[in-house]
Amino acid sequence: MFLRLLYESFARQRRRKLLAGLAILLGTTAVTAMLALATTIGDRIHQELAVYGANIVVTPKADQLAVKIGGVDIKPATGGAYLKESDLAKLKTIFWANNITGISPELPIKVDLSIYGGATANDLLGIGLWFDHPLTGGTMTGAPQLHPWWKIEGSWPKGPGQLVVGRALATKYNIHVPMRAGLAIPGAQNGIDDVVIYGILDSGDDSENKVFMTLNTAQNLNGTPDAISRVDISAQTKPEDAFARQDPDTLTPAKREIWYCRPYANSIAYQIREAIPGADAQQVRKVEQSEGTVLERISGLMWLISAAALLAAGFAVSAAMATAVLERRGEIGLMRSLGASRTAIALLFYAENGLLAIVAGAIGYLAGSALAYTLGAHIFSGVSTTHALNPVLLPIVVALALIVAIAGSTPSIRAALKQDPSAILRGDA
């Protein structure tokens, strides 16, 4: 009997059920789209803001030592204070190793560049870098990946006999690609007599006055194998809050573990300092805080849209149910007169709305997933998108649809059950 009443309700009130279902469908579509975007918005913004460079910088701790003379702090210039390139493999052992998406070590040296058939450029700043170095999962890392705004005419160095020069140097010394040259350390005997300039760099900054080579080439010229002076690291992080700025060494063991296991830039930098001997790792606050600010504002807007969509759906369901209950007053009065309890009648209405919410919520999940995929592809153009469907969201969306349907219909159901059945049947109510 219960199932028959349920079927008759949908058969006789198709228009009312369609309106209520449409309200739930639109609400869950908006919520699904916002939740689907929210689950990947951090990674996508991180990739979009990668154009600002690394968000963690690692330097030798010795370079941070301060010498106070006459009340003035004097920090020594880098000279003999190096990190080891081989220690970078230890980055894969830290807790948040999978959050590290890019690594770019460098070694600056002074060089003389002799252009064959041309002038000699003395005391230039040469930079040894990684180019297309394997990271994890088949991805490549290095300076071009951490400086996506760099534009190259030609190709990046791949071996000890290949160089890239900045656009300003190329213009000053009439360099074109490819061009043969000689490379040497000022005042030293070691050098490379025959190198080829394979690329010209456009960066828009002082990098256009530098010479770039592979890291191994710079180490051999400088006589410091395995040495690096700086590492730029790009990592996916959680926006900084008050807890992130706490000193972990002053926290209780329980709170320190929580701090340690959250992907803050500070906690990742702390783990890098633990893993690499003699390293000082610090977050680049300008990049990190810009990412956190953008993410917080977008996330707040998404939650506001989701709440508004659910609220509108709830009001629409309430209005549809109020009309439906008004039309079925005689049915309610007859069931009460025949001995049906208020609980049984309420259960019938809730079953109708629950079934409607499950169906509309499932369809809204599919529509919202498609909307999120489309929005993600258009808003974050050029950034890899996730799968169109996120199965984890399905039970959440259906549960929200049930809550909206139950909350929207409860006032109308309670009002109908409070009426006197005899008055309803006489037509007085």
N, C-alpha and C positions, 0 to 999 in steps of 0.2 A: 504493500500500500504506500509506504514511504517513497519508494522509487517511482511509483506511478504518479504520485503528487508532484514529485520533483520534475518528472518528464512533462506533465501537463503545464506546470508553471512556465517552463521554457517554450512550450508549444504555443501557449495562449498569450504570452507577453514577450514575443520576440523583439518587438521594437524597443521596449524598456530595457530588456537584457542587452540588446545591441548597443544602446546608448551608454549603459553602465560599463559594458565590456570595452567599448571604444575609449572611454575615459581612462580605464585602467591600462589599456594598451598604450595610449599616448604617454601616460605617466611613466610606465616601466620602460618604454623605448628611450625616453630622455635619461632616466636613471641609469639604464644599462650603458648607454653611450658615454655618460660622464664617468661611470665606474671603470669602464674598459679603457678610457683614455687616462684616467687617474692611475691605473696600475702600471702604465708604461711612460707616464709623463716625465718622471724623473730621468730615466735613461735618455729619452728623446731630447729633453732640454740640455742634458749634459752633452750630447752630441752636437746640438745646435750651438752651444756656448763654447765648444772646443776651439772655435776660432780665436778665442781670447788667450789660448795657450794653456800651459800646465796649471794645475791647481795645488801642486805640492812641489817644492824645490828642495833638493838634498845637496848639501855642501859639506866639506870637511869641518869637523868641529873645531879644529885648530884655527881655522879662519875666523871663528867667532870670538876668540879670546881677546879680551880688552886689556890694554896697557895704559895705566893712568900716569901721566906725567904733568906735573904742575896743575892738577885738577882737570886735565883734559883727557878724555878717553881716546886712545889711538888704537885702531885695529890694524893688525899687520896685513899687508897685501898678500894675495895668494902667491906663494913661491915655495915649492917643496912640500906643501900640504896637499896631499892627494888622497882620494879614495881608490879602491881597487875595482876595476871593471869586473873581475871574476866574482866579486861579492854581490853583484846585481842578481845572480841566480838565486840568492837567498830571499829575494822579494817574493818568490813563488812559495815560500814556506810560511809567510805570515797569515794570520787569520783571514784577512780580507784580500788575499792574493787575487781572487777572481774579479775583484772590483777594479783592479789596475788595468786600464785599457791602453796605456801608452807609456813608453819609457824612452828618454832621449839623453844619454850621457854625452858629455863634451869635454874637450881638452884644448884650451887656447894656447897658442905658441906664437912667437914672433918669427916671421919668415921674410926672405927676399925672393921676389918673383922676377925672373929674367925672361923677357919676351924675345923669342928668336927673331932677329932682324929688327928689333925695336929697343925701347928703353928698358931699364931695370927699376922696378918698384921696390924700394927698401923699407924695412921696418913695418911691414904690413901685419895685421892681426890675422893669423890663420886659425881656423877652428876645425878640430877633428870631431866628427859626428858619426852616429849610426845612420845608415840609409837602408831601408827595407830589411831590417833585422828581424828574424823570426821571434815571435813572442810566445803565445799559446794558442792552441786550437786552430793552427794554420794562419793566424793573423800576423801581420807585419807591423813593426814599430820603428821609430826613429824620428829624426828631425822633421822630415816632410809631413809625417802624420801628426806631430804635435804643433806644427806651424802650417795649418792648411791654407793660410792666406799667402804663403810663399808661391811665387810663380817662376817656373824655370823655362828658359829658352835652351833647348838641347836636352841633356839628361844628367841625372845625378851621378856622382862618382861610384864606381863599383870595384876599384882596385887602387893600388899604390901609385899607379901612373896616371891617375885621372883627377881633375880639379874642377871646381865651380868657382867663379868670381862674381862679386856683386856688380850690379849695373853701373854704379858710379865709377868703379875701377875700370870696367870695360870701356866706358865712354872716355875716361881720361887717357888711357893707354891704347886706345883704338884696338881693343880685343874683340875678336869674333870667334865663333865656334864652327869647327874645331880649330885649335891653334896650339902649336908646340911651344913649350917654355921650359925653364929650369927653376927648381925650387931648392932653397937652402936656408939654414939657420944663420942669422947674422953673426959674423965673427967666428963661425965654426967651420970645420972641414966637411962635415957630413951634409949630404943633400941628395937630391935626385936630379940628375943632369937632363933627363928627357921625360917630361910629363906632357900631357895633352889637356887643354882646357876644353871640357866637353859641355859646359853649361854656363849660362849667365843668369844670375838670380835677381828677380824684382821682388823687393820686400817692403819698400816704403819706409824703411828705417835705416839705422846705421849699419845693418848687415850688408848693405850694398857697397860698403867699403872694406869688406873682408874677403878672405880666401877660404874656401871650404874643401875639405878632404876627408877621406875615411879616417875613423878613429885610430885604426892600426897604423896608418901612415903618420899621423901626428905623434903617436907614441914612439915610433921608431926614430923619427927626426929629432924629437926632444930627448931621446935616450931614457925614457921613462916607460918601459913596457908595463902594461896592465894598469896604467895610471889614468884617472879621470879627475876633473876638478869640480864638476857639477853634474847633477842629474835632474832633468825636468820629468815630472811624473803626472800623468793624467789619470784620475781615479773617479769612479762613480761614488758619490758621497751623499749623506743625509744632511739636509740644511741645518746649519748651526743654531743651537738654542742655548739657554743659560746653562743647562747641564753639560753641554759640549765644552764650555769654556772652563769647567772645573779642572783643577790640578789633580790628576789621577792618584798621585802619591799622597794626597791628603784625604782621600776618600776611604770609607770603610771597605773591607774586602768584598762585601756583597755589592755595594754601589760601584766599586772599581771594576768588577766583572761586567756589570751592566754597561758601564761607560766603554770598556774595552771591546765589548761585543756589538757595539753600534757603529755603523759605517760613517762616523764623523770624519772630516778631514784631519782633525786633531788626533783622533785615535789611530787612524791609518799612519799618520806621520810618527806617532809614538811607537808603533810596531816596527816601522822602518828603522827608527833609531835603535831599537832593540836588536834588529836583525843584522844591520850593517855596522861593523866596528868603526868607530871614529867618525860617524855620520851625524850631522845635524839636519833634521828634516822639519820644515815649517810649511804651513799652508800659505798659499798666495791669497790673501784675504780679499783683494779686489775681485778676483775671479770667483772664489768660493761664495762670498756674500752676494754677488750679483746673481749667481745661480740659485741660491737659497731664497732671495727676495722674489725673483720671478716665479719660482716654484710655489712659494707660499701664496702669492696673489692669485695665480691660476688655480691652485687647489681650492682656495676659498671661494672663488667664483664658481667652480664646478659643484661644490657642496651646496652653494646657494641655489643654483639652477636645479639640482636634484631635489632639494627640499621644496622649492616652489612647485615643481612638477608633481611631486607626491601630494602636496597640499591641495593643488587644483584638482587632481584626480579624486581625492577624498571628498571634496565639496561636490564634484560632479556625481559621484556614486551616491552621496547622501541625498541630493536632489532627485535622482532617478528612483531611489528606494522610497523616498517620501511619496512620490506619485504612485509607485507600484503598490505600496501599502494602502494608500487611499482608495485605489481601485479594488483592492481585495478585502476591504473591511467586512463585507458580507461573508466571504469565505472564512475569515478569521473568527467572526462571531459564530458561524455555524459549527466550526470545529470545536470552539470552546463549549458550545451548548451540548455537543455530542460527547463531551467528556475529555477532550484533548487537553493536556496540561500546557501551561505557558512554556515550560521547558521544551516540550515536543514541538510546539509551533515555532518557537525561536530557533530550534535546531533545524527545522525545515528551511527557514529563511537563510540561516547561516550556511547551510549546505548548498543552497542555490548560489549564494554569493561566493562561497569558497570554490565551487566548481568553475564558476565564471572567472574568478581571479586566477586559478591555475592555468586555464586555457589562454586567457588574455595575457597573463604574465609570461608564459612560454613564447607566445607569438611576439610580445614586446621585447623579449630577450633576443630573439633572432633579428628583429628589425633594428634594435639598438646596437647590436654587434655589427651589423652591416653599416649603420650610420657612423659608428666609431671608426671603423676601418676606412670609410670614405673620408671622414674629417681628418683622420691622422695622415692619410696620403696627401691631402691638399695642404694642410697647415704645416706639416713637417716634410715638405718636399725634399727629396734627396736623402732622407733619413730612413733607414730600414724600418719597416713596419712589422708588427707582431702578427700572429695568426688572427684571422677574422673572428674566430669563436674562442672564448675563454670559458671552459666548462665550470670553473669554480664559481662564476657569477650566476649560473642558472639557479641553484637553490636560493641564493641571496635575493635575486630579483623576484622569484616566485613567492618567497616569504614576505617581501615587501608588498607585493600585490595582495596577498592574503590580509596583511595588516591594514592596508588601505581599504579593502572591501569590507572587512569586519568593522573597522572604526567608522567608516562612512555610513554603514547601514544600522549600526546599533541605536542611535537616537530614534529613528523611525520605528524600529521593531519594538523598542521599549514603550514608546508612546502608544502604539497599536495594542499592545498587550495589557495596558492599564485601563483600557476602555471596557465598559460593562457590555457583555455579549448580548444581553436582552435589549439594551438600548440600540445596539448596532442593528439587530434584526428588525426592530420596530422602525428603524430609520431615523431615530432621534439623534444619533451621534453623527 
